[in-house]
Amino acid sequence: MSDAKVTKEMTIGEVMEKYPATEDIFKKFFGNGCFTCPGAKTEDIAFGCTMHGTDPEVIVKELNEAVENA
């Protein structure tokens, strides 16, 4: 894989805005809440993973695959 474009330190809102292809990955791991949650603009992916019991490495890998395949 090429250099990662998405990191767990990036905010959820930043990633969804910059890379619309990641929307389905966020829905898969976090549900639809990210699209209405005000915290999505300020909370990073690592925090979202903590709140949803998800491994950040897994979601970041899938987010980057979505970006690369868009």
C-alpha positions in Angstrom: 0.0 0.0 0.0 1.2 3.5 -0.7 1.6 6.1 2.1 -1.4 6.2 4.3 -3.6 9.2 3.6 -5.8 8.7 6.7 -4.4 8.4 10.2 -6.2 7.7 13.5 -5.2 11.2 14.7 -7.4 12.8 11.9 -10.9 14.0 12.9 -13.8 12.0 11.6 -15.3 15.1 10.0 -12.1 16.0 8.3 -11.7 12.5 6.7 -15.4 12.4 5.5 -15.1 15.9 4.0 -11.7 15.2 2.3 -12.5 11.6 1.3 -16.2 11.1 0.6 -15.5 7.4 -0.3 -14.9 6.7 3.4 -18.5 7.3 4.4 -19.5 3.6 4.1 -16.6 2.6 6.3 -17.6 5.0 9.0 -21.2 3.7 8.8 -19.9 0.1 9.0 -17.9 0.7 12.2 -19.7 3.6 13.9 -23.2 3.5 12.5 -25.1 6.6 11.1 -24.4 8.7 14.2 -21.2 10.2 12.7 -23.3 12.1 10.3 -25.4 13.9 12.9 -23.0 14.0 15.9 -21.5 17.4 16.5 -18.4 15.7 17.9 -17.5 14.2 14.6 -16.0 17.6 13.5 -13.6 17.6 16.5 -13.2 14.0 17.6 -10.4 12.0 16.0 -10.8 8.4 14.7 -8.9 7.0 17.7 -11.5 8.5 20.1 -14.4 7.3 17.9 -12.9 3.8 18.0 -12.6 4.0 21.8 -16.3 5.0 22.0 -17.4 2.3 19.7 -15.1 -0.5 20.8 -13.3 -0.7 17.5 -9.6 -1.3 16.8 -8.2 1.9 15.2 -5.7 0.0 13.1 -8.5 -2.0 11.4 -10.7 1.0 10.6 -7.7 3.1 9.4 -6.6 0.3 7.1 -10.1 0.1 5.6 -10.4 3.9 5.3 -7.2 4.0 3.3 -8.3 1.2 1.1 -11.5 3.1 0.4 -9.5 6.2 -0.5 -7.2 4.3 -2.8 -10.0 2.6 -4.6 -12.2 5.7 -5.0 
